Amino acid sequence: MNKLQQLAAPTGRFFLSLIFVTSGLSKITQYEGTQGYMEAMGVPRALLPLVILTEVVGGLAVMLGWKTRYAAFALAGFSALSALLFHADFSDQSEMTSFMKNIALAGGFLVIFAQGAGSYAIDNRNKNES
């Protein structure tokens, strides 16, 4: 495998995960506003800690390549569910764009779930030691 191919997996994991890590961290600093938005969309505010945990821990796990398949599967489901709950107003072009972005993210995470973390991943550390 050439160097460019080796760098594609960690770079892709980083790009896919960055939106979740930053979004999760911003939800901490804007906690009450996020709770209000969730409630306005019919989602119980009590779920916010789980949302933050999923975004930050799941995002970091994929980014670092740790328990990658599990984290990618969780974030794929999270992305699809978020699209349906928060962005299904297809009469609004910006919501349609957000819906499609979330669906595309889910697709990317499903590819990681199917293929694994790729190079430069914590998941591979035991494979390299044998």
Secondary structure as UniProt FT lines:
FT   HELIX           3..29
FT   HELIX           31..40
FT   TURN            41..42
FT   HELIX           45..47
FT   HELIX           48..64
FT   HELIX           68..86
FT   TURN            90..91
FT   HELIX           93..115
FT   HELIX           122..124
FT   HELIX           125..129
//
